[in-house]
Amino acid sequence: MNSQVVWFNQSNVGTFGSELNFVNGLALSRGVRTYWIGANKQFGQWVYANGSPAIFTNWRPSQPDGCCGGNVTCVLVNYVSTVGQWEDAGCGDLWSNPQGFVCKRPL
């Protein structure tokens, strides 16, 4: 990863959608275009890394489509020219070539 994106003071952003917009802006401003977020598919349901259901989603049109692999269970942001939108992808896929990942941590 070329840049480390740290997201601090999460109280300044409201809903999860706002958090993602905030993080996306930070990532893009630091040259990190495509990145993984902590969401994946478990037992047929999309959930976040903490196990909570992915109630908010920002899939690009036609996604999630489960295309192009047997284990398409992770979420990639900004695939091709879809700024802020999500794409389902295999967690180890080379074609997606993410530049980074986003983690949330308590302060």
Chimera marker file (.cmm) of the C-alpha trace (Angstrom):
<marker_set name="trace">
<marker id="1" x="0.000" y="0.000" z="0.000" r="1" g="1" b="0" radius="0.5"/>
<marker id="2" x="1.431" y="3.382" z="-0.993" r="1" g="1" b="0" radius="0.5"/>
<marker id="3" x="-0.349" y="5.383" z="1.677" r="1" g="1" b="0" radius="0.5"/>
<marker id="4" x="-1.704" y="4.646" z="5.079" r="1" g="1" b="0" radius="0.5"/>
<marker id="5" x="-5.183" y="5.990" z="5.586" r="1" g="1" b="0" radius="0.5"/>
<marker id="6" x="-6.118" y="6.481" z="9.205" r="1" g="1" b="0" radius="0.5"/>
<marker id="7" x="-9.591" y="7.494" z="10.087" r="1" g="1" b="0" radius="0.5"/>
<marker id="8" x="-9.839" y="9.290" z="13.350" r="1" g="1" b="0" radius="0.5"/>
<marker id="9" x="-12.530" y="10.965" z="15.395" r="1" g="1" b="0" radius="0.5"/>
<marker id="10" x="-15.372" y="8.904" z="14.045" r="1" g="1" b="0" radius="0.5"/>
<marker id="11" x="-17.785" y="10.964" z="16.143" r="1" g="1" b="0" radius="0.5"/>
<marker id="12" x="-17.468" y="13.655" z="13.477" r="1" g="1" b="0" radius="0.5"/>
<marker id="13" x="-19.208" y="11.461" z="10.953" r="1" g="1" b="0" radius="0.5"/>
<marker id="14" x="-22.767" y="10.313" z="11.420" r="1" g="1" b="0" radius="0.5"/>
<marker id="15" x="-24.145" y="7.227" z="9.743" r="1" g="1" b="0" radius="0.5"/>
<marker id="16" x="-22.174" y="4.388" z="8.226" r="1" g="1" b="0" radius="0.5"/>
<marker id="17" x="-22.794" y="5.855" z="4.788" r="1" g="1" b="0" radius="0.5"/>
<marker id="18" x="-21.244" y="9.122" z="5.928" r="1" g="1" b="0" radius="0.5"/>
<marker id="19" x="-18.294" y="7.220" z="7.368" r="1" g="1" b="0" radius="0.5"/>
<marker id="20" x="-17.706" y="5.523" z="4.033" r="1" g="1" b="0" radius="0.5"/>
<marker id="21" x="-17.859" y="8.860" z="2.205" r="1" g="1" b="0" radius="0.5"/>
<marker id="22" x="-15.378" y="10.299" z="4.695" r="1" g="1" b="0" radius="0.5"/>
<marker id="23" x="-13.008" y="7.339" z="4.326" r="1" g="1" b="0" radius="0.5"/>
<marker id="24" x="-13.332" y="7.339" z="0.539" r="1" g="1" b="0" radius="0.5"/>
<marker id="25" x="-12.401" y="11.020" z="0.422" r="1" g="1" b="0" radius="0.5"/>
<marker id="26" x="-9.340" y="10.408" z="2.599" r="1" g="1" b="0" radius="0.5"/>
<marker id="27" x="-8.262" y="7.434" z="0.523" r="1" g="1" b="0" radius="0.5"/>
<marker id="28" x="-8.610" y="9.244" z="-2.792" r="1" g="1" b="0" radius="0.5"/>
<marker id="29" x="-6.819" y="12.339" z="-1.474" r="1" g="1" b="0" radius="0.5"/>
<marker id="30" x="-3.840" y="10.125" z="-0.590" r="1" g="1" b="0" radius="0.5"/>
<marker id="31" x="-3.745" y="8.323" z="-3.925" r="1" g="1" b="0" radius="0.5"/>
<marker id="32" x="-5.352" y="5.098" z="-2.685" r="1" g="1" b="0" radius="0.5"/>
<marker id="33" x="-7.933" y="4.406" z="-5.341" r="1" g="1" b="0" radius="0.5"/>
<marker id="34" x="-9.212" y="0.862" z="-4.812" r="1" g="1" b="0" radius="0.5"/>
<marker id="35" x="-9.486" y="-0.717" z="-1.386" r="1" g="1" b="0" radius="0.5"/>
<marker id="36" x="-11.123" y="-3.488" z="0.596" r="1" g="1" b="0" radius="0.5"/>
<marker id="37" x="-13.580" y="-2.748" z="3.387" r="1" g="1" b="0" radius="0.5"/>
<marker id="38" x="-14.372" y="-5.040" z="6.299" r="1" g="1" b="0" radius="0.5"/>
<marker id="39" x="-17.463" y="-6.621" z="4.812" r="1" g="1" b="0" radius="0.5"/>
<marker id="40" x="-17.847" y="-10.136" z="3.512" r="1" g="1" b="0" radius="0.5"/>
<marker id="41" x="-20.396" y="-12.788" z="2.740" r="1" g="1" b="0" radius="0.5"/>
<marker id="42" x="-21.005" y="-15.418" z="5.411" r="1" g="1" b="0" radius="0.5"/>
<marker id="43" x="-23.637" y="-18.127" z="5.051" r="1" g="1" b="0" radius="0.5"/>
<marker id="44" x="-25.276" y="-16.208" z="2.205" r="1" g="1" b="0" radius="0.5"/>
<marker id="45" x="-25.512" y="-12.878" z="4.078" r="1" g="1" b="0" radius="0.5"/>
<marker id="46" x="-23.315" y="-9.783" z="3.818" r="1" g="1" b="0" radius="0.5"/>
<marker id="47" x="-21.866" y="-8.824" z="7.208" r="1" g="1" b="0" radius="0.5"/>
<marker id="48" x="-19.195" y="-6.518" z="8.578" r="1" g="1" b="0" radius="0.5"/>
<marker id="49" x="-16.024" y="-7.767" z="10.252" r="1" g="1" b="0" radius="0.5"/>
<marker id="50" x="-17.624" y="-7.398" z="13.684" r="1" g="1" b="0" radius="0.5"/>
<marker id="51" x="-20.405" y="-9.789" z="12.626" r="1" g="1" b="0" radius="0.5"/>
<marker id="52" x="-23.155" y="-7.178" z="12.339" r="1" g="1" b="0" radius="0.5"/>
<marker id="53" x="-25.378" y="-7.400" z="9.238" r="1" g="1" b="0" radius="0.5"/>
<marker id="54" x="-24.586" y="-5.075" z="6.337" r="1" g="1" b="0" radius="0.5"/>
<marker id="55" x="-27.785" y="-3.061" z="6.543" r="1" g="1" b="0" radius="0.5"/>
<marker id="56" x="-26.224" y="-0.132" z="4.662" r="1" g="1" b="0" radius="0.5"/>
<marker id="57" x="-24.797" y="-1.082" z="1.274" r="1" g="1" b="0" radius="0.5"/>
<marker id="58" x="-23.557" y="0.912" z="-1.680" r="1" g="1" b="0" radius="0.5"/>
<marker id="59" x="-23.389" y="-1.679" z="-4.461" r="1" g="1" b="0" radius="0.5"/>
<marker id="60" x="-22.819" y="-0.423" z="-7.982" r="1" g="1" b="0" radius="0.5"/>
<marker id="61" x="-25.555" y="-1.395" z="-10.476" r="1" g="1" b="0" radius="0.5"/>
<marker id="62" x="-25.660" y="-5.167" z="-11.100" r="1" g="1" b="0" radius="0.5"/>
<marker id="63" x="-23.743" y="-5.943" z="-7.897" r="1" g="1" b="0" radius="0.5"/>
<marker id="64" x="-23.317" y="-8.170" z="-6.041" r="1" g="1" b="0" radius="0.5"/>
<marker id="65" x="-23.200" y="-10.617" z="-8.909" r="1" g="1" b="0" radius="0.5"/>
<marker id="66" x="-20.908" y="-13.385" z="-7.655" r="1" g="1" b="0" radius="0.5"/>
<marker id="67" x="-19.035" y="-13.216" z="-10.945" r="1" g="1" b="0" radius="0.5"/>
<marker id="68" x="-15.744" y="-14.668" z="-11.875" r="1" g="1" b="0" radius="0.5"/>
<marker id="69" x="-14.732" y="-16.940" z="-9.062" r="1" g="1" b="0" radius="0.5"/>
<marker id="70" x="-15.862" y="-19.574" z="-6.655" r="1" g="1" b="0" radius="0.5"/>
<marker id="71" x="-15.208" y="-17.582" z="-3.488" r="1" g="1" b="0" radius="0.5"/>
<marker id="72" x="-16.564" y="-14.102" z="-4.214" r="1" g="1" b="0" radius="0.5"/>
<marker id="73" x="-17.124" y="-13.077" z="-0.630" r="1" g="1" b="0" radius="0.5"/>
<marker id="74" x="-15.347" y="-9.749" z="-0.061" r="1" g="1" b="0" radius="0.5"/>
<marker id="75" x="-16.212" y="-6.120" z="-0.841" r="1" g="1" b="0" radius="0.5"/>
<marker id="76" x="-14.008" y="-3.855" z="-2.945" r="1" g="1" b="0" radius="0.5"/>
<marker id="77" x="-14.628" y="-0.093" z="-3.198" r="1" g="1" b="0" radius="0.5"/>
<marker id="78" x="-13.967" y="2.071" z="-6.290" r="1" g="1" b="0" radius="0.5"/>
<marker id="79" x="-13.558" y="-0.765" z="-8.799" r="1" g="1" b="0" radius="0.5"/>
<marker id="80" x="-12.893" y="0.661" z="-12.299" r="1" g="1" b="0" radius="0.5"/>
<marker id="81" x="-14.658" y="4.063" z="-12.336" r="1" g="1" b="0" radius="0.5"/>
<marker id="82" x="-17.291" y="3.561" z="-9.654" r="1" g="1" b="0" radius="0.5"/>
<marker id="83" x="-16.197" y="6.068" z="-7.013" r="1" g="1" b="0" radius="0.5"/>
<marker id="84" x="-17.578" y="5.075" z="-3.635" r="1" g="1" b="0" radius="0.5"/>
<marker id="85" x="-19.540" y="2.129" z="-4.994" r="1" g="1" b="0" radius="0.5"/>
<marker id="86" x="-19.046" y="-1.484" z="-3.992" r="1" g="1" b="0" radius="0.5"/>
<marker id="87" x="-18.111" y="-4.548" z="-6.028" r="1" g="1" b="0" radius="0.5"/>
<marker id="88" x="-18.172" y="-8.121" z="-4.780" r="1" g="1" b="0" radius="0.5"/>
<marker id="89" x="-14.840" y="-9.820" z="-5.389" r="1" g="1" b="0" radius="0.5"/>
<marker id="90" x="-12.854" y="-12.833" z="-4.355" r="1" g="1" b="0" radius="0.5"/>
<marker id="91" x="-10.794" y="-12.023" z="-1.290" r="1" g="1" b="0" radius="0.5"/>
<marker id="92" x="-7.619" y="-13.177" z="-3.029" r="1" g="1" b="0" radius="0.5"/>
<marker id="93" x="-8.366" y="-12.118" z="-6.595" r="1" g="1" b="0" radius="0.5"/>
<marker id="94" x="-5.422" y="-10.663" z="-8.463" r="1" g="1" b="0" radius="0.5"/>
<marker id="95" x="-7.615" y="-9.008" z="-11.128" r="1" g="1" b="0" radius="0.5"/>
<marker id="96" x="-9.006" y="-6.537" z="-8.632" r="1" g="1" b="0" radius="0.5"/>
<marker id="97" x="-5.546" y="-5.338" z="-7.521" r="1" g="1" b="0" radius="0.5"/>
<marker id="98" x="-6.653" y="-3.283" z="-4.522" r="1" g="1" b="0" radius="0.5"/>
<marker id="99" x="-4.210" y="-0.678" z="-3.289" r="1" g="1" b="0" radius="0.5"/>
<marker id="100" x="-5.236" y="-0.836" z="0.328" r="1" g="1" b="0" radius="0.5"/>
<marker id="101" x="-7.776" y="-1.699" z="2.937" r="1" g="1" b="0" radius="0.5"/>
<marker id="102" x="-9.713" y="0.192" z="5.575" r="1" g="1" b="0" radius="0.5"/>
<marker id="103" x="-9.848" y="-0.812" z="9.222" r="1" g="1" b="0" radius="0.5"/>
<marker id="104" x="-11.881" y="0.735" z="11.998" r="1" g="1" b="0" radius="0.5"/>
<marker id="105" x="-10.422" y="0.872" z="15.470" r="1" g="1" b="0" radius="0.5"/>
<marker id="106" x="-11.411" y="2.451" z="18.759" r="1" g="1" b="0" radius="0.5"/>
<marker id="107" x="-9.466" y="5.498" z="19.908" r="1" g="1" b="0" radius="0.5"/>
<link id1="1" id2="2" r="1" g="1" b="0" radius="0.2"/>
<link id1="2" id2="3" r="1" g="1" b="0" radius="0.2"/>
<link id1="3" id2="4" r="1" g="1" b="0" radius="0.2"/>
<link id1="4" id2="5" r="1" g="1" b="0" radius="0.2"/>
<link id1="5" id2="6" r="1" g="1" b="0" radius="0.2"/>
<link id1="6" id2="7" r="1" g="1" b="0" radius="0.2"/>
<link id1="7" id2="8" r="1" g="1" b="0" radius="0.2"/>
<link id1="8" id2="9" r="1" g="1" b="0" radius="0.2"/>
<link id1="9" id2="10" r="1" g="1" b="0" radius="0.2"/>
<link id1="10" id2="11" r="1" g="1" b="0" radius="0.2"/>
<link id1="11" id2="12" r="1" g="1" b="0" radius="0.2"/>
<link id1="12" id2="13" r="1" g="1" b="0" radius="0.2"/>
<link id1="13" id2="14" r="1" g="1" b="0" radius="0.2"/>
<link id1="14" id2="15" r="1" g="1" b="0" radius="0.2"/>
<link id1="15" id2="16" r="1" g="1" b="0" radius="0.2"/>
<link id1="16" id2="17" r="1" g="1" b="0" radius="0.2"/>
<link id1="17" id2="18" r="1" g="1" b="0" radius="0.2"/>
<link id1="18" id2="19" r="1" g="1" b="0" radius="0.2"/>
<link id1="19" id2="20" r="1" g="1" b="0" radius="0.2"/>
<link id1="20" id2="21" r="1" g="1" b="0" radius="0.2"/>
<link id1="21" id2="22" r="1" g="1" b="0" radius="0.2"/>
<link id1="22" id2="23" r="1" g="1" b="0" radius="0.2"/>
<link id1="23" id2="24" r="1" g="1" b="0" radius="0.2"/>
<link id1="24" id2="25" r="1" g="1" b="0" radius="0.2"/>
<link id1="25" id2="26" r="1" g="1" b="0" radius="0.2"/>
<link id1="26" id2="27" r="1" g="1" b="0" radius="0.2"/>
<link id1="27" id2="28" r="1" g="1" b="0" radius="0.2"/>
<link id1="28" id2="29" r="1" g="1" b="0" radius="0.2"/>
<link id1="29" id2="30" r="1" g="1" b="0" radius="0.2"/>
<link id1="30" id2="31" r="1" g="1" b="0" radius="0.2"/>
<link id1="31" id2="32" r="1" g="1" b="0" radius="0.2"/>
<link id1="32" id2="33" r="1" g="1" b="0" radius="0.2"/>
<link id1="33" id2="34" r="1" g="1" b="0" radius="0.2"/>
<link id1="34" id2="35" r="1" g="1" b="0" radius="0.2"/>
<link id1="35" id2="36" r="1" g="1" b="0" radius="0.2"/>
<link id1="36" id2="37" r="1" g="1" b="0" radius="0.2"/>
<link id1="37" id2="38" r="1" g="1" b="0" radius="0.2"/>
<link id1="38" id2="39" r="1" g="1" b="0" radius="0.2"/>
<link id1="39" id2="40" r="1" g="1" b="0" radius="0.2"/>
<link id1="40" id2="41" r="1" g="1" b="0" radius="0.2"/>
<link id1="41" id2="42" r="1" g="1" b="0" radius="0.2"/>
<link id1="42" id2="43" r="1" g="1" b="0" radius="0.2"/>
<link id1="43" id2="44" r="1" g="1" b="0" radius="0.2"/>
<link id1="44" id2="45" r="1" g="1" b="0" radius="0.2"/>
<link id1="45" id2="46" r="1" g="1" b="0" radius="0.2"/>
<link id1="46" id2="47" r="1" g="1" b="0" radius="0.2"/>
<link id1="47" id2="48" r="1" g="1" b="0" radius="0.2"/>
<link id1="48" id2="49" r="1" g="1" b="0" radius="0.2"/>
<link id1="49" id2="50" r="1" g="1" b="0" radius="0.2"/>
<link id1="50" id2="51" r="1" g="1" b="0" radius="0.2"/>
<link id1="51" id2="52" r="1" g="1" b="0" radius="0.2"/>
<link id1="52" id2="53" r="1" g="1" b="0" radius="0.2"/>
<link id1="53" id2="54" r="1" g="1" b="0" radius="0.2"/>
<link id1="54" id2="55" r="1" g="1" b="0" radius="0.2"/>
<link id1="55" id2="56" r="1" g="1" b="0" radius="0.2"/>
<link id1="56" id2="57" r="1" g="1" b="0" radius="0.2"/>
<link id1="57" id2="58" r="1" g="1" b="0" radius="0.2"/>
<link id1="58" id2="59" r="1" g="1" b="0" radius="0.2"/>
<link id1="59" id2="60" r="1" g="1" b="0" radius="0.2"/>
<link id1="60" id2="61" r="1" g="1" b="0" radius="0.2"/>
<link id1="61" id2="62" r="1" g="1" b="0" radius="0.2"/>
<link id1="62" id2="63" r="1" g="1" b="0" radius="0.2"/>
<link id1="63" id2="64" r="1" g="1" b="0" radius="0.2"/>
<link id1="64" id2="65" r="1" g="1" b="0" radius="0.2"/>
<link id1="65" id2="66" r="1" g="1" b="0" radius="0.2"/>
<link id1="66" id2="67" r="1" g="1" b="0" radius="0.2"/>
<link id1="67" id2="68" r="1" g="1" b="0" radius="0.2"/>
<link id1="68" id2="69" r="1" g="1" b="0" radius="0.2"/>
<link id1="69" id2="70" r="1" g="1" b="0" radius="0.2"/>
<link id1="70" id2="71" r="1" g="1" b="0" radius="0.2"/>
<link id1="71" id2="72" r="1" g="1" b="0" radius="0.2"/>
<link id1="72" id2="73" r="1" g="1" b="0" radius="0.2"/>
<link id1="73" id2="74" r="1" g="1" b="0" radius="0.2"/>
<link id1="74" id2="75" r="1" g="1" b="0" radius="0.2"/>
<link id1="75" id2="76" r="1" g="1" b="0" radius="0.2"/>
<link id1="76" id2="77" r="1" g="1" b="0" radius="0.2"/>
<link id1="77" id2="78" r="1" g="1" b="0" radius="0.2"/>
<link id1="78" id2="79" r="1" g="1" b="0" radius="0.2"/>
<link id1="79" id2="80" r="1" g="1" b="0" radius="0.2"/>
<link id1="80" id2="81" r="1" g="1" b="0" radius="0.2"/>
<link id1="81" id2="82" r="1" g="1" b="0" radius="0.2"/>
<link id1="82" id2="83" r="1" g="1" b="0" radius="0.2"/>
<link id1="83" id2="84" r="1" g="1" b="0" radius="0.2"/>
<link id1="84" id2="85" r="1" g="1" b="0" radius="0.2"/>
<link id1="85" id2="86" r="1" g="1" b="0" radius="0.2"/>
<link id1="86" id2="87" r="1" g="1" b="0" radius="0.2"/>
<link id1="87" id2="88" r="1" g="1" b="0" radius="0.2"/>
<link id1="88" id2="89" r="1" g="1" b="0" radius="0.2"/>
<link id1="89" id2="90" r="1" g="1" b="0" radius="0.2"/>
<link id1="90" id2="91" r="1" g="1" b="0" radius="0.2"/>
<link id1="91" id2="92" r="1" g="1" b="0" radius="0.2"/>
<link id1="92" id2="93" r="1" g="1" b="0" radius="0.2"/>
<link id1="93" id2="94" r="1" g="1" b="0" radius="0.2"/>
<link id1="94" id2="95" r="1" g="1" b="0" radius="0.2"/>
<link id1="95" id2="96" r="1" g="1" b="0" radius="0.2"/>
<link id1="96" id2="97" r="1" g="1" b="0" radius="0.2"/>
<link id1="97" id2="98" r="1" g="1" b="0" radius="0.2"/>
<link id1="98" id2="99" r="1" g="1" b="0" radius="0.2"/>
<link id1="99" id2="100" r="1" g="1" b="0" radius="0.2"/>
<link id1="100" id2="101" r="1" g="1" b="0" radius="0.2"/>
<link id1="101" id2="102" r="1" g="1" b="0" radius="0.2"/>
<link id1="102" id2="103" r="1" g="1" b="0" radius="0.2"/>
<link id1="103" id2="104" r="1" g="1" b="0" radius="0.2"/>
<link id1="104" id2="105" r="1" g="1" b="0" radius="0.2"/>
<link id1="105" id2="106" r="1" g="1" b="0" radius="0.2"/>
<link id1="106" id2="107" r="1" g="1" b="0" radius="0.2"/>
</marker_set>
